[in-house]
């Protein structure tokens, strides 16, 4: 079966030739202004910092000591099971009763020191 071509080319571009009305790419006539509160590179509009509030403290500037760091590591260790919906001490006791050998230092901190009893992920997910 013979195929007919227009313009002498035997491919699809030759068959469906496009003709532009103007000689090239049209340039925009006027300068478009960006919205007042847009986040654009070079914009002088200041954006507020990202704020996540948990228990009335900013997460980005939340300072904590070594004890809290140890408890956060305990919260992030999935070896001892999920921590949502329960206190840190309840999670430690559950892990102990299941024979998962949670750290004794964490139990000591939770029973003696004044630390947050809720887990790191509480009220965040």
N, C-alpha and C positions, 0 to 999 in steps of 0.2 A: 504494500500500500504506500503510495507516494504521499508525502506531506508537503503542504504548500507553506512557503515562508514569505513573509513580508520583509522587505528591506534586505534581503539576501542573507540573513542569518538563520541558522537552523535550530536555535535554542528558544527557550521560553521568553527570554528577555527580548529577543528579536520579534517574536510573534505578538507579544503584548507590549509594544513600545509605548512609553509614556512621554508625553510632551508637556513641558512646564510652560505656564503662561508667561512668567517673567524669565529673564535670562539666567537667574541663579537663585541663591538663597536670599530670602527677604530679610532685611534687617529691621528690628523694631524701631518705630518712629520716635517714641517718647521714652523717657526714663521712668521705669516703674519703681514706685517707692514701696518698701517693705512695711508691714504692719508695725505699729508702735511697740508692741511687746514681743517681737519676734526674737528668736535666738539665732542670730546670724553671725558668721565669722566677722570680726571687726566691729560688731555692734557695741555702742557705748551703753546699752541698756543693761543694768545689773540684774542678775537673776538671784532670787533668794537661794541659800544653800539647801541641799536636800536634807530634810528633817524627818527622822523617824522617832516618834516619841513612845517610850515604853516606861511606865511607872514614873512619869513626870521628869525624866532625864533624857537628854539628847544622846542618841546612840553613837553619834560621831565623835563626841567629846567625852564619852563615858570613861572615866579613869577607874581602874580597879587594881587591887593589890595582888600579891602572889596567891593568897588563899582563894580569891575569886577566880584566878587563872586556873588553879587546880580543879575547882568545881566546874568550870566551863569545859575543861578537857574531859572530865567525867561525863558531862552532859553530851558531848559530841561523840563519845565512844559508844558505838552501837552494840558492843559486846555484851553490855548489861541490859539490853532491851530498850524499848521506846520510853521516852521521858515525858511525853505530853499527857496532860491530865492528872499528873501526880507530882508530889513534892520530891525534892532531891533525896530526902531521907527515906521516903516510902520506896523510891526506886532502888536505893542502896539496900534496904532491907529485903526487897523482893529478889534482887540479884544474889544476896547472901543466902536466902532460903533456897534458891535454885542451884546453889553450889557454883556460882560463876566467879567467886573470889574477887569481889570489888575491893578497891584499896582501903586499908584501915585508916589512912590519913584523911580520907574523905569523910568517913564516919565520925572521926574525932572532930573535924571541923564543923560538921553539921550538928553535932550534939553540944559542943562547947562554945564555939565562936559565934559572934553575931554576924551571920552571912545571910544572903537572900535564900529563902527556902524553895522558891520556884525555879524551875529549870530555865536554861538559856533561851529556849524556843517558846516559852509560855507567852501567850498573847501576841505572838508574831506570825504564827501560821494559822 
